[in-house]
Amino acid sequence: MMKNNRRLSKAVKRTVFVGVGLFLLFIGISLFFQRFMLTQPDSQTGPIISEQVLDYRPLVVKYAKKYEVEEHVDTLLAMMMQESSGQGDDPMQSSESYCGERGCIQDPEVSIKQGVYYFSQTLKAAGGDVLTAIQSYNFGKGFVDYIREQGDDFSQEAAIQFSQKMYAADPDKEKYRCLRDGAQELDACYGDIYYVKSVMAYKDKLKED
């Protein structure tokens, strides 16, 4: 009887040992595959262009032809994506260049017409430098003058420095939201210092599609 009990005890211990070993092996394999999947590139990552923006392409083409910037249709759509994702009554967020304040445009076609026109003007002022024109759409035409003073073309450093200059000169800091990561630390809360980077990423996505 004692021998049978010992055998049974050993069998139970062996079963438990094997079970624990299999469990740990399972956990190890699971962790390995989780880590493997996290290190693999995700084909779904990257910017996404909204259907609303794509639906506005005919209107953008119409006014791009009118203002002789038809080769920049994808750029304008990318700017719209960055501005609003094609949402709302002012998808190009062009009210300020139209009437001097936010929210005065309540018709998407008026917004697109004004946005395309304003871009054509910043492009002309920038002497055809597309990146400066894009950033000026966000900062205002004062950025074109700043770039000219520097005697150079657009650079990320110039965008940050201009933002810092404008932010420092405005005594009313409360109106700035500093939405971009790192903008507040840089004291560069005027406008969007990484506007060009975001717009060009959307433009590249439009080319892929």
Disulfide bonds with the S-S distance in Angstrom:
Cys99-Cys104 1.93
Cys178-Cys189 1.67
